[in-house]
Amino acid sequence: MISEDGSTRSYGESAVADVITGPLIVNSASGEGEGEGVHVTLPRMNELSVDRKDDGVVLITLNRPDMRNAMTDTMTAEWRETMTGLATDRDARCLIVTGAGTAFSSGGDLSWIGERGAEAVPPLRERMLAFYRTWLMITELEIPTVAAVNGPAVGAGLCVALACDLVYAADDAKLLAPFTSLGLHPGMAATYLLPRRAPGLAREMLLAGRTVSGKEAADKGLVNQSFPKNDLMSEVTGIATKIAQNAPIATRLTKVALGQGHQDLEAALRWESLAQPVTMASADMIEGLSAHRERRMPKFTGS
């Protein structure tokens, strides 16, 4: 159980268009629009539990507690199908990922290695690339993603958590990446995802096999924050609910900007001078300003 194409989109109209095309319609002339949300019925799962809330928050639970939520072939296939559905679901506004039982995920299910014996490198490479890319489809979603690390997050399981936009952990959760102690090179983009958040700690975890608690991970910047185990899901749900209450177009465009990063100040200004006017032309901006003046909660429609 223990184991473990990044393309860069350029700044410009194509990135903005990806967020606002399709069922999100903005009338720039009148400032009014109609949100024609496409509701995708997510498939019934066995090893993933998918719960959709009325406010647009979607909760995915890795559901193999008997295997500490190891990323089996069945779970991987169900994850691919779920991510594909969410990619076109305009009613979804935020995604939470957590684990059933006492663990977040024990990582990839590598029992097949012992069963099959030695394989040549080319087919192994193709198999692992497909595995990595399937699970990292979560990075391609336009909606914000939040990991709730409720227990041990190991190897590839830890990487999937760190691939989310926001990561919260139980104080006593154990986070580790013991690849080299198993004779493996790190996978699931571990050499990118860990150093991106906490470079010094990442070296200790990947080279020395250091295990950190959720609380220490928060102190070191590997995760955003930690909470007492019994409070984790209520805290994370509250954060996701707040995200879902915000204007969808503005939120999605902000995620694009944060995900791409800006090479310098001028690059940030070029992006914002394109993306902000898009939101200025939306009905949601009118609603947001009206709600602020009237001291009420806005009702954003994504238009």
N, C-alpha and C positions, 0 to 999 in steps of 0.2 A: 504494500500500500504506500510506503513512504517513497516519495520521489519529488521528483519534482512532481510580415512584410510591411514591416513598418514603412509605409509610404508617407511622404510629407506633402501635404496640400499647400500650394502657394497662396499668398494673399491675393485677394481680388474678388471679382464678382461671382466666380464659380463657387467659392466657399459659402458666400451668402445665399446664393441661389439654392444650394443643396438643402438649406434649412427652411427656406420659405416657399419652395415650389410644392406642387402637389396639392393636397387638400387644405393647406393653409393659404387663404386668399386674402390679400390686402388691397384695398381700394385707395391708392395714393392720392387720388384727386379729392375725394370727400373725407378721407380719414376714417371711413367706415368700411367694414368688411364682414364677411360671413365665414365662420369657422366650420368647415365641413369635415369634422373629425372622422377618420376611418377607424372603426373599432375592430380590432383583430381578435378573434376568439382563439386564445392560446390552447394548444393541444393538451389532452389529458396525459399526465405523466405518471411513471412508476417510481423513478429514482430522483425526480425533481418535483417539488411541490410548488405550484405557481398560484399565488393569491392576488387577485386584482381588487383594489379598493375603489370606492366611488370617487375619491378625490384625485385619482390618477396615479397613486402610488402602487407599484407592483412589487410584491415580495416573492423572491425565489429562495426556496430552502433546499439545499443539497440534502437528499433524503435517503441516505444509506447509513443510518446510525450503527448498524451491526458491523459495518466496515469502516467506521469513523469517517464516513462520507468520502471514501476513496473515489477517485474520478475514473469509474469503470467505462467500458466501451458503451454500455447502455446509457449511462448518465451523460457521456460525451455526446452521443447522438441526440438525446433529448435537449441538451444545452444548445446544440446547433439549431435545432428546430425552434426553440424558444427565442433565441437571439434573432433568427431570421424573421419571426413574427413581430417582435418588438421593433425591429428596424423600420417597419412601415405602419406602426400603430400610433396614430396621432392623438389618441386619448391618453396614452401613457405619458406621464410627466416626470416621474422619478422611479428609479429601480433600487431596491434593497436586496442584497445577497447575504444569506447567513447559512448556518448548518444545523441539521437536526441532531438532537441528543447533546452529548457533552463536547463534541468536536466541531470545528469549522470544516476542516478537510485534512485528511492525512496524506494528500497528494495523489499522484498518479498510481493507478493499480498496475504494477509491473510484474504481476505473477506470470504473465504470458512469456516473459523472458526465460524463466526456468522451464516452462512447459515446452517452448519451441527450441530451446538450445541456441547454439550460435547461429547468427544470421549475418549475411554480408552487409557491409556498411550502406550501400545505396538504398536497399529497401528499408533499413532501419531509419535512415534519414528521412525518407518520404513519410514513413509512419509517424515519426515524432513531429515533423513539420505540420502534418495534418492535425495532430493532437494539439500542438501549441496554438495553431491559427484558429482552431475551433473555439477553444476556451478564451482566447484573446479577442474574439468577436465583440466582447463586451466593450472594448475600447472604441469600437466603431459606432456605437449608439450615440444618437444626438442628445438624448436625455441624460441628465446627471445620474451617476451611479454611485451607490453607497454600500460599502462592505461593513457588516456587523460581525466581527470576529468573536464568536461566543466561546471558543475553546481552542485547542491546538490547531494551528495553521502551519502545515509542514510542506516544504518544497514547492511543488507546483500549486498546491492549495494556497500557500502564502502568496505566491505570485499573482494568482487570480484576484485575491483581496487587494493587493497593492496596485493592480491595474485599474481599480475603481477610482473615481474622482475624489471621493472622500472615504477615509478608512477609520473606523472606530473599533475599539477592542475592549473586552472585559479586562479588568485589572489583572486578573490571574491567568489570562490566556497565555499559552506558550507559543511563541513564534520562532521557527527555526528552518534552516535550509541546509540539511545534512547531506548534500550531494556527494562531496568528496569523501566523506566517511563511508559511503556505500560504494566507492569506486567509480562514481559518475561525475562527469562534467555538469555544471548547472544547466538547467533548461528552463523553458517557459519564460524566456526573457529575464531570468533572474539577475543576470549581470547588467541589465539595464534598469529594471524596476526597483531593485533595492538601492543601488547607488544614487538613483535619481532623487530619492527621499532622504537618505542618510548615508552619505559616502563612507565615512569612517566606520560606522557600525556595520555597514554592508560588507566591508572587507573582513571584519571579525567573524561575521556570520558565515560568509562563503568560504573563507580560508581556514578559520579555526573552529568552525562548527558551533559558534556561540548561540545559546538559546536565550531569548529575552522574554520577559513578561510583557503583557499588554501595557502595564503602567510604565515600565522602562522604555518600551517602544514609543509611547507618547512623549516621554521626557526627551528622548533622543531625536524626535521628529520623524520616525518611521511611520507612525500613524498619527492621525489628527488629534485624537483624544482617547482617554480610557475612562471607563465607568465601572462601578461595582457590577458584578455579573448579573445580579437580579434587576438592575436598572438599565442594562444595555439596550434591550429592544425598545423599551418605552422612550428612551432618549433618542435613539436612532430614528424611530418612527416619527417623533416630533420634528426632527431635523428634516426628514424627507417630506413631511406634510408641509412644512414651511416652504421648501423648494417648489413643491407642486402648486402652491398658492400663487407663485410668482408668474409673470407673463411668459408664456411658452416661447415665443419667438425671441424675446430678449434673452431668456435663459439659454436657449440653444446656441445663439450667436456668441454669447459670453463663453460658453463651454468650448466652442470652436477656437476662440481667441486664446483662451488659457491653454488649450491642448497643443496649439501650434507654437505658442511662445512668440516673442518678438525679438528680432536680432538687435534692435536699437530703438530709441525713442521715436525716430521718424517712422519706422515700420509700424509701431503701435498707433501713431497718429493717422497713418494712411488707412489702416484697418478700421479704426474707430470712425473716421470721417465717411466711410462707406456703410458700416454696419449701423451706426447710430441713426442716420437718416431713415434707414429701413424701418426702424422701430418708431421713429417720429411719424411715419406715414401710416401707422397701424391703429386700428380701433382700440386695441389694448392700451395704447398710450393715453388716449382720450379717457378711457375708463379709469386708468390709474390716477390721472390728474383729478378727475371728478371725485373719485373716492377719497383722495387726500383732502380735497377742499371740504367735502361733506363728512369727513372723519368717520368713514366706514370701511369695511373690508372690500377691496376691489373684486370683481367677478370677471376674470380674464377668460377669453374664449380662444385665444390663439389666432386672432384675426386682426 
